[in-house]
């Protein structure tokens, strides 16, 4: 069994989250999500994950995000984070995400060295759509 720290494991239990944006920023990849379920009254439903020192970033052809405000007044998209497989590698971590879109299931693979995340970001800090 691979050693993956509890904080990293718990971070990737965000199944059914709406994928709002994915953008490359130098050697990092930033992913913005709208969490599914409940969150504290003082918090926003938005989270930002920063994959640091990325050496592989692959997304399936045809993957695009269409942001909209949902029936609850929150930013959402046509892409839902369904499942992941997370691995430890010599240089860091590797994740394979299965994402639902209206036209097909899509895969996203990211290999990275380190990770940061912010669980309470404001709506106006989210870039909408895909950016590389």
N, C-alpha and C positions, 0 to 999 in steps of 0.2 A: 504494500500500500504506500502511496506517495504521501509525503508530508506537505500538506497545504494548511496554512494557518487558519484558525477559526474565523478571524475577521474577513479574510478573503472568501472563505466558503460561504459565510453568511451574506456577504454582499451579493453574491450571484444566486440568491434565492429570490430574485425579482421576477419570477415567472408571471406572465400575463401583464407585464408593464408595457406601455406604449413607447416605442422607440421614436423619439422626437427629432433627433439630429445626430449625425455622425460626421465629425470633421477631423481632418488631419491638420496638425499644428506642429510643424517642424518634425522632430522625431517622435512626437506623441500623437495619440488618437484620443479625441474627446467624444464621449457618448453621453447623450442626454436622454433621460427616461421620465415618463410620468408613471409613478407607482400605482399599482392596483390595490384596492382595499382601503383600510382606514389609516390615518396618520393623526398625530396630535393637532389640536386646534391651532397652536401657535406655529405649526410647520406648513411648508408648501408640499405639494405632492411630487415635486420635481427633484431629480437627482442627477448629478454629473459624475461620471467616472472618467478618470484620466489614466489611460494606459501609457506608461512612460517608457521611452527607449524601445519603441516598437521595431521589430525586424521583419515581421510579416503581417500584412493586412490585406486580406482577400475577401471580397464580397461577390456573390454570384451576379452574373450579368442580368440586367433587368430589375435590379434592386433600386427602388426610389421611394422617397417618403413624401407623403402629402399631408401637411399639417392642417388642422382645423380645430375649432372650438367645439367640444362635445356637449351633450345635453346637460351636463353638470356645470358647464362654464369653464372647463379646464382644457388646456391645449392637449391635443391627441393627434394620432396619425393613423394611417392605414396599415401599420406594421406592429405586430405584437410579438414580444419575446416569449417563446414557448418553452424552450429547453436548452440546456447547455451541457457540454462535457468539458471539464477543467482538468488540466494536467500540469504537473511540475516538470520543468525541463532543466538542463544544465545551466542555462542562462536566465531562467525566470519561470514564466508560465505560458501556457497555451490554452486558449478557449475556442471551442467550436460552438456557435450559437445557432439554433434553429429558430427562424423567424417566420411568422405567418403574414402573408399579404393576400389581398383578395384574388390575385391571379395565380399564386403558387407559393409553396414553401420555399424559403431562401436560406442559404447558409452564409454565415459570417465567421471568419477565422481571424484571430488576433494573437500574435505572440509578442510578449512584452517582458521587460525586466522588473519594473516596479509599478506601483499603483497608488493613486490618490482618489478620494471621492468626497463629494459634498452632498449631504442628504437633504439640504434645505435651501435650494437656490430659487431666486425670484424668477418669475416668468420672463421679465424683460432681459434676462441674461442668456436666454436660450436662442441660439441661431436656428432658424427654421430650415428644414430640408437637409439635403446631402451637400457636403462641401469637402473637397480633397485638396 
